[in-house]
Amino acid sequence: MFYSLRTKLFLSILFINTLLIATVLWLNSTSFNQNFADYVNKQEARRLQPLLESLAAYNQRNQGWQALQNNPKQWVALINLSYPTLMNDRRRFSPRPPYLERLLLKSEQGELIVGREDPNKRFVWVPITNDASDTLGYIGYQPNERLDAQVDNIFRAQYKEQIRWIAVALLITSAVFAIFISGVIARPLRKVSTALAEMAAGNYHQTITHNSQDELGQLAQDVKQLADTLQENQKSRSQWVTDIAHELRTPIAVLLADIESAQDGIRETNEDWLKSLQWQAERMGRLVNDLNELSGSEVGALQYKKAPVDLKQLMFASLEQYSSRLNESNIKLSMSTKGKNFLAFIDEQRIEQLFSNLMQNTLRYTDSPGQLSLQLLEQDSMLLLTWSDSSPGVAETEFPKLFDRLYRVDSSRNRKTGGSGLGLAIVKNIVHAHQGTVVAKSSELGGVTIELTLPKAIQE
């Protein structure tokens, strides 16, 4: 529990706040002591102002302090002169006579004139100045022997006691807020941690609700999206395995049924029977080959050997070998190009495979007689290839699914044509591995148009 994130956040916030509170209190205490000392000095200087004026006048009359040395009567006379009410009503005068009697007098050079300075006691010195602000000497007094020194000490003690209670209150408040803030931060993280643990256990159905717009909210959304993606991939994988098993089960069942019939003597083992077996075996072989090609196309761009290749020449050379099959299927081919630079940064063998898959798709699913139109043109930093064939067409809702594995459109794509439903999925993987795009839409010829882009090679 001590090593939990919430505990660490709580201790971190509390430590920082404690450090800040201690720093503020230390600065406040230092500032208070200095300001309080200045305040006391100013008050004492105001209290001693009558004596300071009398001493300044005395210094000017006698041209110095010589007459006061070893003359306590004269010193007392100056005090009485400065405070005429002292002898009449001492209760109305705040400084006590002993306090005044313990005052010290120094010359401007620091020579002691009146009194005896105790080195073990602290004295505060107030300057004596004339009208020209020239320093004539200094009056010294002991702060702790002032009449209100005890009051000052009580005030200082009460102030420090209040500061300590304020510090305690701030620490308690800081701890409460630290608990709240650490809980606010740790709560969504606990939800994310729980969701990740569930996902690791195979439960991808997670609902994480955190509506804040900060990084924690973004993290919760990302984990939710990850859970949805994994759940969708799990469904897709399950469907993928089911579809493969179904695709293989049909020809295998036909082969086994034919072989068992021949073994039982029900079916004659003639040439037509052998051709049927061969067709079923070839169909399974094509499916296995397509699965292998799909797996290879999904390895990623790291397995692709890309180089600058003239896409126009590659397209003409790749499709030239299909001219006889197009004639047999009575499909008219037309190719056009627009631009000057058709140098693409591609893997030549993968793009040949792409052309082959698109052509196989057209030969299987285009009615005879039919048309096939190819257009290659420049488009900024990409090359755009448009592959359009004639009827039959595909419903608008089916276009996004044409590139899914093993997907067939019921009206035009069926198992009798021998297609595995993997050709366009391989095309999509090859295009994406080249950082290109591929989409399907309706063709003006009545069939399907495949538009794909491939990156142009950067010319030095």
C-alpha positions in Angstrom: 0.0 0.0 0.0 2.9 2.4 0.8 4.2 2.0 -2.7 0.9 2.7 -4.4 0.7 5.7 -6.8 -1.9 7.4 -4.6 0.3 7.2 -1.5 3.3 8.5 -3.5 1.3 11.4 -4.8 -0.1 12.1 -1.3 3.4 12.1 0.2 4.9 14.2 -2.6 2.1 16.9 -2.4 2.3 16.9 1.4 6.1 17.2 1.4 6.1 20.0 -1.2 3.4 21.9 0.8 5.2 21.3 4.1 8.4 22.7 2.5 6.6 25.7 1.2 4.9 26.4 4.5 8.2 26.0 6.4 9.9 28.4 4.0 7.1 31.0 4.3 7.1 30.7 8.1 10.9 31.1 8.2 10.7 34.2 6.0 7.8 35.6 8.0 9.6 35.0 11.3 12.8 36.6 10.0 10.9 39.6 8.5 8.9 39.9 11.7 11.9 40.0 14.0 13.6 42.6 11.8 10.6 44.8 11.4 9.7 44.4 15.1 13.2 45.5 16.1 13.0 48.5 13.8 9.6 49.4 15.2 10.9 49.2 18.8 13.9 51.3 18.0 11.7 53.9 16.4 9.4 53.9 19.4 12.3 54.2 21.7 13.9 57.0 19.7 10.5 58.9 19.9 10.4 58.3 23.7 14.0 59.6 24.1 13.4 62.6 21.8 13.2 65.1 24.6 16.4 63.9 26.1 18.1 63.9 22.7 17.1 67.5 22.1 18.4 68.5 25.5 21.7 66.7 25.0 22.1 68.3 21.5 21.5 71.8 23.0 23.9 71.0 25.9 26.6 69.8 23.5 26.4 73.1 21.5 26.4 75.3 24.6 29.4 73.5 26.1 31.2 72.7 22.9 31.3 69.0 23.7 30.7 66.5 26.5 33.6 67.3 28.9 31.3 68.8 31.5 29.2 65.7 31.8 32.1 63.3 32.4 32.1 62.2 36.1 29.3 64.6 36.8 26.2 62.5 37.6 24.3 65.5 39.1 24.5 67.3 35.8 23.2 64.2 34.0 20.3 63.9 36.4 19.6 67.6 35.9 19.5 67.1 32.1 17.0 64.2 32.5 14.8 66.3 34.8 15.0 69.2 32.4 14.0 66.9 29.5 11.1 65.3 31.4 9.7 68.0 33.8 6.7 65.9 34.8 8.8 63.1 36.0 9.2 64.4 39.5 5.6 65.6 39.8 3.7 62.6 38.6 5.8 59.5 37.7 2.7 57.4 37.0 1.9 59.5 33.9 5.4 58.9 32.5 6.0 55.6 31.0 9.8 55.2 31.4 10.9 54.5 35.0 13.6 56.6 36.6 15.9 53.6 37.0 15.6 53.0 33.2 16.7 56.6 32.5 19.4 56.3 35.1 20.8 53.3 33.3 21.1 55.2 30.0 24.6 55.5 28.5 26.1 58.4 26.7 28.9 58.1 24.1 30.7 60.8 22.1 30.6 60.7 18.3 34.0 59.0 18.5 32.6 56.2 20.6 34.1 57.4 24.0 31.9 56.6 27.0 30.8 59.8 28.7 28.1 58.7 31.2 27.4 55.3 32.7 29.1 52.0 32.7 28.8 49.6 29.8 28.4 45.9 30.7 30.0 43.8 27.9 27.6 40.9 28.8 24.5 43.0 28.1 23.2 44.2 24.7 22.7 48.0 24.2 20.8 49.8 21.5 22.4 53.1 20.4 20.3 56.1 19.3 22.2 58.9 17.6 22.2 62.5 18.9 22.0 65.0 16.0 21.9 68.7 15.7 19.8 70.8 13.3 22.3 70.1 10.5 21.9 66.4 11.1 25.4 66.0 12.3 26.0 63.2 14.7 27.1 64.6 18.1 27.0 61.3 20.1 24.9 58.3 21.0 22.4 57.4 23.8 22.5 53.7 24.7 19.8 51.7 26.4 19.0 48.1 27.2 15.9 46.8 25.3 15.0 44.3 28.0 14.9 47.0 30.7 12.4 49.1 29.0 9.0 49.5 30.7 7.1 47.8 27.8 9.8 45.2 27.1 7.7 42.6 28.9 4.7 43.6 26.8 6.8 43.3 23.6 7.9 39.8 24.7 4.4 38.7 25.4 3.3 40.1 22.0 6.2 38.3 20.3 5.4 35.0 22.0 1.7 35.3 21.2 2.5 36.1 17.6 4.8 33.1 17.3 2.2 30.9 18.9 -0.4 32.0 16.4 2.0 31.3 13.6 2.6 27.8 14.8 -1.2 27.2 15.0 -1.6 28.6 11.5 1.2 26.3 10.3 -0.6 23.3 11.8 -3.9 24.4 10.2 -2.2 24.8 6.9 -0.6 21.3 7.2 -3.9 19.7 8.0 -5.6 21.5 5.1 -2.7 20.5 2.8 -3.0 16.9 3.9 -6.8 17.0 3.2 -6.2 18.5 -0.3 -3.4 16.1 -0.9 -5.7 13.1 -0.2 -8.3 14.6 -2.5 -6.0 15.5 -5.3 -4.1 12.1 -5.2 -7.5 10.4 -5.2 -8.6 12.4 -8.3 -5.4 11.5 -10.1 -5.1 7.9 -9.0 -8.8 7.0 -9.6 -8.7 7.0 -13.4 -5.3 5.3 -13.4 -6.7 2.5 -11.2 -9.6 2.2 -13.8 -7.0 2.0 -16.6 -4.9 -0.5 -14.6 -7.9 -2.7 -14.0 -9.0 -2.5 -17.6 -5.5 -3.4 -18.8 -5.4 -6.4 -16.4 -8.8 -7.5 -17.7 -7.5 -7.1 -21.3 -4.4 -9.2 -20.5 -6.8 -11.9 -19.2 -8.6 -11.8 -22.6 -11.6 -9.7 -21.6 -11.6 -6.9 -24.2 -15.1 -5.6 -23.4 -14.1 -2.6 -21.3 -16.0 0.6 -20.5 -13.8 3.3 -19.1 -15.6 6.6 -18.3 -13.4 9.6 -17.6 -14.7 12.8 -19.1 -11.8 15.2 -18.4 -10.0 16.8 -21.3 -6.5 16.4 -19.7 -3.9 13.7 -20.3 -5.7 11.3 -18.0 -8.8 11.6 -20.0 -6.9 11.0 -23.2 -5.2 8.0 -21.7 -8.6 6.5 -20.7 -9.9 7.1 -24.3 -6.8 5.5 -25.7 -7.2 2.4 -23.5 -10.9 2.3 -24.4 -10.0 2.5 -28.1 -7.3 -0.2 -27.6 -9.9 -2.5 -25.9 -12.3 -1.9 -28.8 -9.6 -2.6 -31.4 -8.5 -5.8 -29.6 -12.1 -6.9 -29.3 -12.7 -6.3 -33.0 -9.4 -8.0 -33.9 -10.5 -11.0 -31.7 -13.8 -11.2 -33.6 -12.0 -10.8 -36.9 -9.5 -13.5 -36.0 -12.2 -15.8 -34.9 -14.1 -15.1 -38.1 -10.9 -15.4 -40.1 -10.2 -18.9 -38.7 -13.8 -19.9 -39.3 -13.8 -18.7 -42.9 -10.5 -20.5 -43.7 -11.8 -23.7 -42.2 -15.0 -23.3 -44.2 -13.0 -22.6 -47.4 -10.9 -25.7 -46.9 -13.7 -27.9 -45.7 -15.7 -27.7 -48.9 -13.0 -29.0 -51.4 -11.7 -31.5 -48.9 -15.3 -32.9 -48.3 -15.8 -33.1 -52.1 -12.5 -34.9 -52.5 -13.2 -37.4 -49.7 -16.7 -38.0 -51.0 -15.4 -38.6 -54.6 -12.7 -40.9 -53.4 -15.0 -42.9 -51.1 -17.5 -43.2 -54.0 -14.8 -44.6 -56.2 -13.6 -46.9 -53.5 -17.1 -48.3 -53.0 -17.5 -48.7 -56.8 -20.4 -46.2 -56.9 -18.6 -43.7 -59.1 -16.6 -44.6 -62.2 -12.9 -43.5 -62.1 -12.8 -41.9 -65.5 -11.1 -38.8 -66.9 -13.9 -36.5 -65.9 -13.6 -37.7 -62.3 -9.9 -37.1 -62.3 -10.4 -33.6 -63.7 -12.9 -32.9 -60.9 -10.4 -34.1 -58.3 -7.6 -32.0 -59.9 -9.9 -28.9 -59.9 -10.7 -29.3 -56.2 -6.9 -29.8 -55.5 -6.0 -26.7 -57.5 -8.6 -24.7 -55.7 -7.1 -25.7 -52.3 -3.6 -24.9 -53.7 -4.7 -21.5 -54.8 -6.3 -20.8 -51.4 -3.1 -21.9 -49.6 -1.0 -19.8 -52.0 -3.2 -16.8 -51.5 -3.0 -17.2 -47.7 0.8 -17.4 -48.0 0.8 -14.2 -50.1 -1.5 -12.4 -47.7 0.8 -13.4 -44.8 3.8 -12.1 -46.8 2.0 -8.8 -47.6 1.2 -8.2 -44.0 4.8 -8.6 -42.8 5.2 -4.9 -43.5 7.4 -2.4 -45.3 10.6 -3.7 -43.7 10.4 -6.8 -45.9 9.9 -4.7 -49.0 12.9 -3.9 -51.3 11.9 -0.5 -52.6 13.7 1.3 -55.4 12.9 3.9 -58.1 10.9 2.1 -60.8 9.1 3.4 -63.9 5.5 2.5 -63.0 4.3 3.1 -66.6 6.7 0.6 -68.1 6.1 -1.9 -65.3 2.3 -1.6 -65.8 2.6 -2.2 -69.6 5.0 -5.1 -69.1 3.0 -6.8 -66.4 -0.3 -6.6 -68.2 1.1 -7.6 -71.6 1.2 -11.3 -70.5 -2.6 -11.2 -69.9 -3.5 -10.1 -73.4 -4.4 -13.6 -74.6 -6.6 -14.3 -71.6 -8.4 -11.0 -72.0 -9.1 -11.9 -75.7 -10.4 -15.3 -74.6 -12.7 -13.6 -72.1 -13.7 -11.0 -74.7 -12.6 -8.1 -72.5 -11.3 -5.1 -74.2 -8.3 -3.4 -72.5 -7.5 0.3 -72.8 -4.6 2.1 -71.1 -3.8 5.8 -70.9 -1.3 7.9 -69.1 -1.1 11.6 -68.3 2.1 13.2 -67.1 5.9 13.1 -67.7 7.4 11.5 -64.6 6.1 8.1 -63.6 9.1 7.1 -61.5 7.8 5.5 -58.3 9.5 4.4 -55.1 8.2 0.8 -54.9 9.0 -2.9 -54.6 8.8 -4.1 -58.2 7.9 -7.7 -57.4 5.1 -6.6 -55.0 3.6 -4.2 -57.5 3.7 -7.0 -60.2 1.8 -9.1 -57.7 -0.7 -6.2 -57.2 -1.3 -6.0 -61.0 -1.7 -9.8 -61.2 -4.3 -9.8 -58.4 -6.3 -6.9 -59.9 -6.2 -8.7 -63.3 -7.3 -12.0 -61.8 -10.2 -10.2 -60.1 -11.3 -8.6 -63.4 -11.0 -11.9 -65.3 -13.1 -13.7 -62.7 -15.9 -11.2 -62.1 -16.3 -9.3 -65.3 -19.1 -10.4 -67.7 -18.2 -11.2 -71.3 -18.0 -9.2 -73.4 -16.6 -6.5 -71.1 -14.2 -3.6 -70.8 -11.2 -2.8 -68.7 -9.9 0.8 -68.5 -6.6 1.7 -66.9 -5.4 5.3 -66.3 -2.1 6.4 -64.8 -1.5 10.1 -63.9 0.7 12.3 -61.7 -0.9 13.7 -58.5 1.5 15.9 -56.6 4.0 13.6 -54.8 1.9 10.5 -55.7 1.0 8.5 -58.8 -2.7 7.7 -59.2 -3.8 4.5 -60.9 -7.4 4.0 -61.8 -8.5 0.5 -62.6 -12.1 0.3 -63.9 -14.0 -2.6 -65.3 -17.5 -3.2 -66.7 -20.5 -5.0 -65.1 -21.5 -6.5 -62.9 -21.4 -3.7 -60.4 -21.4 -3.7 -56.6 -23.8 -2.0 -54.2 -22.5 1.2 -52.5 -22.7 -0.5 -49.1 -20.4 -3.3 -50.2 -17.4 -1.1 -51.3 -15.8 -0.7 -47.8 -15.9 -4.5 -47.4 -14.3 -5.5 -50.7 -10.8 -5.4 -49.2 -11.7 -7.6 -46.3 -10.3 -11.1 -46.1 -12.5 -13.8 -47.7 -15.2 -11.4 -48.4 -17.4 -12.0 -51.5 -20.4 -10.1 -52.9 -23.1 -12.7 -53.3 -24.4 -11.4 -56.7 -21.1 -11.6 -58.5 -18.5 -13.3 -56.4 -19.0 -17.0 -55.7 -17.0 -20.1 -55.1 -17.7 -21.4 -58.6 -15.3 -18.8 -60.1 -12.5 -20.3 -58.0 -11.7 -17.0 -56.2 -10.5 -17.2 -52.6 -11.7 -13.7 -51.6 -8.1 -12.7 -50.7 -7.0 -10.9 -53.8 -8.1 -7.4 -52.9 -7.0 -7.9 -49.3 -3.5 -8.5 -50.6 -3.7 -5.5 -52.9 -4.7 -3.3 -49.8 -1.7 -4.6 -47.8 0.7 -4.0 -50.6 -0.5 -0.4 -51.2 -0.5 0.4 -47.4 3.1 -1.0 -47.2 4.0 1.6 -49.8 2.3 4.4 -47.7 -0.3 4.7 -50.4 -4.1 4.6 -50.4 -6.7 2.4 -52.1 -10.5 2.8 -52.4 -13.3 1.1 -54.3 -16.2 2.9 -56.0 -18.7 2.6 -58.8 -17.3 2.5 -62.3 -18.6 4.5 -65.2 -18.3 1.3 -67.2 -20.9 -0.4 -65.0 -18.5 -2.3 -62.8 -16.0 -1.5 -60.0 -13.3 1.2 -60.0 -10.2 0.6 -57.9 -8.3 3.8 -57.2 -4.8 3.5 -55.6 -1.9 5.9 -55.1 1.8 5.0 -54.9 4.6 7.4 -53.8 6.8 9.0 -56.5 10.5 8.6 -56.2 12.4 11.7 -55.0 14.7 12.9 -57.8 18.0 14.4 -56.8 
